[in-house]
Amino acid sequence: MRTRQDELTLEEMLSDPIVLLLMRSDGLNPDDVRAALEMAEKTQRSRMAGIRDRRQAGQKVVTIRFGEKPSAPRS
């Protein structure tokens, strides 16, 4: 049951009949999508931990966000 949200939860999305049809046509199933998202989350957490560790060690870190120009290195 939905409350005051603008976006679907992952489980709501993966149980939506239209989404299921699209995934099936692409040869995917909800477990494939969950596994891909879990892997992406672990990768992102690992990268963020590496950046934090380098900053704490006093190393310069340059981050570039999509559509932005590189900023000056931060310590």
C-alpha positions in Angstrom: 0.0 0.0 0.0 1.4 3.4 -1.0 1.6 6.3 1.4 2.6 9.8 0.6 5.4 9.1 -1.8 6.2 10.4 -5.2 8.3 7.4 -6.2 7.7 3.7 -6.2 9.7 1.5 -3.9 11.9 -1.1 -5.6 9.5 -3.9 -4.7 6.5 -2.0 -6.0 8.4 -1.4 -9.3 9.5 -5.0 -9.6 6.0 -6.2 -9.1 4.3 -3.8 -11.5 2.8 -5.8 -14.4 4.1 -3.4 -17.1 7.6 -3.4 -15.7 7.5 -7.2 -15.5 6.5 -7.4 -19.2 9.3 -5.1 -20.2 11.9 -7.0 -18.1 10.6 -10.3 -19.6 11.0 -8.9 -23.1 14.6 -8.0 -22.3 15.3 -11.4 -20.8 15.4 -10.2 -17.2 13.6 -11.1 -14.0 13.3 -9.2 -10.7 16.1 -11.1 -9.1 18.5 -10.0 -11.9 17.6 -6.4 -11.2 18.0 -6.8 -7.5 21.4 -8.4 -7.9 22.6 -5.6 -10.3 21.4 -2.9 -7.8 23.1 -4.6 -4.9 26.3 -4.8 -6.8 26.1 -1.1 -7.8 25.4 -0.2 -4.1 28.4 -2.2 -2.9 30.7 -0.7 -5.6 29.5 2.9 -4.7 30.0 2.3 -0.9 33.5 0.9 -1.6 34.4 3.9 -3.8 33.1 6.3 -1.2 35.1 4.6 1.6 38.2 4.8 -0.5 37.8 8.5 -1.1 37.2 9.0 2.6 40.3 7.0 3.5 42.4 9.0 1.1 41.2 12.3 2.4 41.8 11.2 6.0 45.4 10.2 5.0 45.9 13.8 3.6 45.9 12.8 0.0 44.4 15.1 -2.6 41.1 13.9 -4.1 39.6 15.2 -7.3 36.0 14.3 -8.0 34.2 15.1 -11.2 30.4 15.0 -11.5 28.7 14.5 -14.8 28.3 17.8 -16.6 30.7 19.7 -14.3 34.2 20.9 -14.8 36.9 19.4 -12.5 37.2 21.3 -9.2 40.5 22.0 -7.5 41.8 19.1 -5.5 40.5 19.0 -1.9 42.6 17.7 1.0 
